[in-house]
Amino acid sequence: MAKWKERYGDDVHHAEYEMQSKMVANGTMQPEEGAPEEDVVNSPNHYTQGIECIDYIEDNMPIEAFIGGLEWNTKKYLHRWRYKSKPLEDLKKAQFYLNRLIKAMEGE
């Protein structure tokens, strides 16, 4: 879990923050005044339970498989954006995966 330590260190308050984020997302708690809105493209609440899902996948797969997944997701969002109710959101998701793919390729 190298990415977890890199991102959060030994932050014992993270679990509380995650629980509050979930409660805000599902409507059982109101967000604090001035709290940032959920970023549904780069860090959706349902993908950040403890460790960011994409960081977990990167840590637990061979780099070739991870790169293939990034390419697959980029193409998926580029293929279907025209048919979605929020096309700009899907284009931004494609951009997110493409940026991660570029970052992964630069790291090789």
ZAVO-130623 format. One record per residue (C-alpha): residue number from 1; x, y, z; residue in one letter. Coordinates in steps of 0.001 Angstrom, whole numbers, plus 500000, padded with zeros to 6 digits. Example, Ala and Ser with C-alpha at 12.3 -4.5 7.8 and 13.67 -1.06 7.14 Angstrom:
residues 2
<r><mitor>1</mitor><xx>512300</xx><yy>495500</yy><zz>507800</zz><pavex>a</pavex></r>
<r><mitor>2</mitor><xx>513670</xx><yy>498940</yy><zz>507140</zz><pavex>s</pavex></r>
//
This chain:
residues 108
<r><mitor>1</mitor><xx>500000</xx><yy>500000</yy><zz>500000</zz><pavex>m</pavex></r>
<r><mitor>2</mitor><xx>502719</xx><yy>502412</yy><zz>499034</zz><pavex>a</pavex></r>
<r><mitor>3</mitor><xx>500313</xx><yy>504980</yy><zz>497579</zz><pavex>k</pavex></r>
<r><mitor>4</mitor><xx>498234</xx><yy>505011</yy><zz>500789</zz><pavex>w</pavex></r>
<r><mitor>5</mitor><xx>501244</xx><yy>505863</yy><zz>502949</zz><pavex>k</pavex></r>
<r><mitor>6</mitor><xx>502454</xx><yy>508371</yy><zz>500382</zz><pavex>e</pavex></r>
<r><mitor>7</mitor><xx>499070</xx><yy>510085</yy><zz>500282</zz><pavex>r</pavex></r>
<r><mitor>8</mitor><xx>497870</xx><yy>509926</yy><zz>503892</zz><pavex>y</pavex></r>
<r><mitor>9</mitor><xx>500832</xx><yy>508917</yy><zz>506063</zz><pavex>g</pavex></r>
<r><mitor>10</mitor><xx>499571</xx><yy>508041</yy><zz>509539</zz><pavex>d</pavex></r>
<r><mitor>11</mitor><xx>496545</xx><yy>510356</yy><zz>509486</zz><pavex>d</pavex></r>
<r><mitor>12</mitor><xx>494193</xx><yy>508880</yy><zz>512078</zz><pavex>v</pavex></r>
<r><mitor>13</mitor><xx>491459</xx><yy>511388</yy><zz>511227</zz><pavex>h</pavex></r>
<r><mitor>14</mitor><xx>491098</xx><yy>510129</yy><zz>507662</zz><pavex>h</pavex></r>
<r><mitor>15</mitor><xx>488495</xx><yy>507461</yy><zz>508551</zz><pavex>a</pavex></r>
<r><mitor>16</mitor><xx>486282</xx><yy>510097</yy><zz>510185</zz><pavex>e</pavex></r>
<r><mitor>17</mitor><xx>486603</xx><yy>512336</yy><zz>507128</zz><pavex>y</pavex></r>
<r><mitor>18</mitor><xx>485738</xx><yy>509438</yy><zz>504816</zz><pavex>e</pavex></r>
<r><mitor>19</mitor><xx>482660</xx><yy>508555</yy><zz>506875</zz><pavex>m</pavex></r>
<r><mitor>20</mitor><xx>481454</xx><yy>512168</yy><zz>506831</zz><pavex>q</pavex></r>
<r><mitor>21</mitor><xx>482068</xx><yy>512344</yy><zz>503077</zz><pavex>s</pavex></r>
<r><mitor>22</mitor><xx>479909</xx><yy>509252</yy><zz>502574</zz><pavex>k</pavex></r>
<r><mitor>23</mitor><xx>477135</xx><yy>510715</yy><zz>504726</zz><pavex>m</pavex></r>
<r><mitor>24</mitor><xx>477175</xx><yy>513954</yy><zz>502740</zz><pavex>v</pavex></r>
<r><mitor>25</mitor><xx>477151</xx><yy>512005</yy><zz>499464</zz><pavex>a</pavex></r>
<r><mitor>26</mitor><xx>474142</xx><yy>509905</yy><zz>500435</zz><pavex>n</pavex></r>
<r><mitor>27</mitor><xx>472250</xx><yy>512864</yy><zz>501888</zz><pavex>g</pavex></r>
<r><mitor>28</mitor><xx>472234</xx><yy>511830</yy><zz>505563</zz><pavex>t</pavex></r>
<r><mitor>29</mitor><xx>474429</xx><yy>514788</yy><zz>506536</zz><pavex>m</pavex></r>
<r><mitor>30</mitor><xx>474689</xx><yy>518330</yy><zz>505260</zz><pavex>q</pavex></r>
<r><mitor>31</mitor><xx>478133</xx><yy>519481</yy><zz>504065</zz><pavex>p</pavex></r>
<r><mitor>32</mitor><xx>479931</xx><yy>522035</yy><zz>506207</zz><pavex>e</pavex></r>
<r><mitor>33</mitor><xx>479637</xx><yy>525660</yy><zz>505118</zz><pavex>e</pavex></r>
<r><mitor>34</mitor><xx>482321</xx><yy>526306</yy><zz>502508</zz><pavex>g</pavex></r>
<r><mitor>35</mitor><xx>483163</xx><yy>522591</yy><zz>502084</zz><pavex>a</pavex></r>
<r><mitor>36</mitor><xx>484244</xx><yy>521670</yy><zz>498543</zz><pavex>p</pavex></r>
<r><mitor>37</mitor><xx>481734</xx><yy>519857</yy><zz>496367</zz><pavex>e</pavex></r>
<r><mitor>38</mitor><xx>482372</xx><yy>516275</yy><zz>495301</zz><pavex>e</pavex></r>
<r><mitor>39</mitor><xx>484671</xx><yy>515989</yy><zz>492284</zz><pavex>d</pavex></r>
<r><mitor>40</mitor><xx>482763</xx><yy>513370</yy><zz>490274</zz><pavex>v</pavex></r>
<r><mitor>41</mitor><xx>485495</xx><yy>513191</yy><zz>487613</zz><pavex>v</pavex></r>
<r><mitor>42</mitor><xx>488835</xx><yy>513101</yy><zz>489415</zz><pavex>n</pavex></r>
<r><mitor>43</mitor><xx>487930</xx><yy>511749</yy><zz>492848</zz><pavex>s</pavex></r>
<r><mitor>44</mitor><xx>484331</xx><yy>510584</yy><zz>493222</zz><pavex>p</pavex></r>
<r><mitor>45</mitor><xx>483347</xx><yy>509685</yy><zz>496792</zz><pavex>n</pavex></r>
<r><mitor>46</mitor><xx>482518</xx><yy>506076</yy><zz>495904</zz><pavex>h</pavex></r>
<r><mitor>47</mitor><xx>486106</xx><yy>505551</yy><zz>494606</zz><pavex>y</pavex></r>
<r><mitor>48</mitor><xx>487887</xx><yy>506959</yy><zz>497658</zz><pavex>t</pavex></r>
<r><mitor>49</mitor><xx>487030</xx><yy>504531</yy><zz>500423</zz><pavex>q</pavex></r>
<r><mitor>50</mitor><xx>490322</xx><yy>504325</yy><zz>502315</zz><pavex>g</pavex></r>
<r><mitor>51</mitor><xx>492600</xx><yy>504412</yy><zz>499286</zz><pavex>i</pavex></r>
<r><mitor>52</mitor><xx>491821</xx><yy>505862</yy><zz>495893</zz><pavex>e</pavex></r>
<r><mitor>53</mitor><xx>490662</xx><yy>502917</yy><zz>493762</zz><pavex>c</pavex></r>
<r><mitor>54</mitor><xx>492975</xx><yy>503735</yy><zz>490868</zz><pavex>i</pavex></r>
<r><mitor>55</mitor><xx>495990</xx><yy>503924</yy><zz>493219</zz><pavex>d</pavex></r>
<r><mitor>56</mitor><xx>495086</xx><yy>500524</yy><zz>494677</zz><pavex>y</pavex></r>
<r><mitor>57</mitor><xx>494851</xx><yy>499032</yy><zz>491186</zz><pavex>i</pavex></r>
<r><mitor>58</mitor><xx>498187</xx><yy>500572</yy><zz>490175</zz><pavex>e</pavex></r>
<r><mitor>59</mitor><xx>499837</xx><yy>499175</yy><zz>493316</zz><pavex>d</pavex></r>
<r><mitor>60</mitor><xx>498460</xx><yy>495670</yy><zz>492742</zz><pavex>n</pavex></r>
<r><mitor>61</mitor><xx>498871</xx><yy>495071</yy><zz>489009</zz><pavex>m</pavex></r>
<r><mitor>62</mitor><xx>501765</xx><yy>494709</yy><zz>486620</zz><pavex>p</pavex></r>
<r><mitor>63</mitor><xx>502409</xx><yy>498059</yy><zz>484919</zz><pavex>i</pavex></r>
<r><mitor>64</mitor><xx>501451</xx><yy>496636</yy><zz>481514</zz><pavex>e</pavex></r>
<r><mitor>65</mitor><xx>498025</xx><yy>495624</yy><zz>482815</zz><pavex>a</pavex></r>
<r><mitor>66</mitor><xx>497523</xx><yy>498988</yy><zz>484516</zz><pavex>f</pavex></r>
<r><mitor>67</mitor><xx>498426</xx><yy>500857</yy><zz>481309</zz><pavex>i</pavex></r>
<r><mitor>68</mitor><xx>496014</xx><yy>498665</yy><zz>479354</zz><pavex>g</pavex></r>
<r><mitor>69</mitor><xx>493256</xx><yy>499514</yy><zz>481817</zz><pavex>g</pavex></r>
<r><mitor>70</mitor><xx>493929</xx><yy>503223</yy><zz>481470</zz><pavex>l</pavex></r>
<r><mitor>71</mitor><xx>493807</xx><yy>502964</yy><zz>477679</zz><pavex>e</pavex></r>
<r><mitor>72</mitor><xx>490605</xx><yy>500917</yy><zz>477872</zz><pavex>w</pavex></r>
<r><mitor>73</mitor><xx>488871</xx><yy>503459</yy><zz>480108</zz><pavex>n</pavex></r>
<r><mitor>74</mitor><xx>490003</xx><yy>506382</yy><zz>477943</zz><pavex>t</pavex></r>
<r><mitor>75</mitor><xx>488521</xx><yy>504728</yy><zz>474868</zz><pavex>k</pavex></r>
<r><mitor>76</mitor><xx>485324</xx><yy>503742</yy><zz>476715</zz><pavex>k</pavex></r>
<r><mitor>77</mitor><xx>484551</xx><yy>507329</yy><zz>477724</zz><pavex>y</pavex></r>
<r><mitor>78</mitor><xx>485471</xx><yy>508691</yy><zz>474286</zz><pavex>l</pavex></r>
<r><mitor>79</mitor><xx>483153</xx><yy>506156</yy><zz>472674</zz><pavex>h</pavex></r>
<r><mitor>80</mitor><xx>480041</xx><yy>506855</yy><zz>474746</zz><pavex>r</pavex></r>
<r><mitor>81</mitor><xx>480124</xx><yy>510576</yy><zz>475635</zz><pavex>w</pavex></r>
<r><mitor>82</mitor><xx>477681</xx><yy>511452</yy><zz>472844</zz><pavex>r</pavex></r>
<r><mitor>83</mitor><xx>475023</xx><yy>509175</yy><zz>474269</zz><pavex>y</pavex></r>
<r><mitor>84</mitor><xx>475124</xx><yy>510271</yy><zz>477911</zz><pavex>k</pavex></r>
<r><mitor>85</mitor><xx>473029</xx><yy>512841</yy><zz>479756</zz><pavex>s</pavex></r>
<r><mitor>86</mitor><xx>476242</xx><yy>514597</yy><zz>480899</zz><pavex>k</pavex></r>
<r><mitor>87</mitor><xx>478563</xx><yy>514372</yy><zz>477864</zz><pavex>p</pavex></r>
<r><mitor>88</mitor><xx>481091</xx><yy>516887</yy><zz>479198</zz><pavex>l</pavex></r>
<r><mitor>89</mitor><xx>481520</xx><yy>514800</yy><zz>482353</zz><pavex>e</pavex></r>
<r><mitor>90</mitor><xx>482407</xx><yy>511726</yy><zz>480278</zz><pavex>d</pavex></r>
<r><mitor>91</mitor><xx>484868</xx><yy>513740</yy><zz>478180</zz><pavex>l</pavex></r>
<r><mitor>92</mitor><xx>486549</xx><yy>514899</yy><zz>481391</zz><pavex>k</pavex></r>
<r><mitor>93</mitor><xx>486694</xx><yy>511296</yy><zz>482608</zz><pavex>k</pavex></r>
<r><mitor>94</mitor><xx>488379</xx><yy>510316</yy><zz>479331</zz><pavex>a</pavex></r>
<r><mitor>95</mitor><xx>490825</xx><yy>513151</yy><zz>479871</zz><pavex>q</pavex></r>
<r><mitor>96</mitor><xx>491484</xx><yy>511960</yy><zz>483445</zz><pavex>f</pavex></r>
<r><mitor>97</mitor><xx>492376</xx><yy>508446</yy><zz>482252</zz><pavex>y</pavex></r>
<r><mitor>98</mitor><xx>494451</xx><yy>509783</yy><zz>479370</zz><pavex>l</pavex></r>
<r><mitor>99</mitor><xx>496396</xx><yy>512009</yy><zz>481777</zz><pavex>n</pavex></r>
<r><mitor>100</mitor><xx>497029</xx><yy>509012</yy><zz>484067</zz><pavex>r</pavex></r>
<r><mitor>101</mitor><xx>498158</xx><yy>507006</yy><zz>481033</zz><pavex>l</pavex></r>
<r><mitor>102</mitor><xx>500609</xx><yy>509747</yy><zz>480055</zz><pavex>i</pavex></r>
<r><mitor>103</mitor><xx>501894</xx><yy>509923</yy><zz>483636</zz><pavex>k</pavex></r>
<r><mitor>104</mitor><xx>502355</xx><yy>506139</yy><zz>483729</zz><pavex>a</pavex></r>
<r><mitor>105</mitor><xx>504197</xx><yy>506166</yy><zz>480407</zz><pavex>m</pavex></r>
<r><mitor>106</mitor><xx>506486</xx><yy>508997</yy><zz>481554</zz><pavex>e</pavex></r>
<r><mitor>107</mitor><xx>507341</xx><yy>506954</yy><zz>484625</zz><pavex>g</pavex></r>
<r><mitor>108</mitor><xx>508601</xx><yy>503998</yy><zz>482595</zz><pavex>e</pavex></r>
//
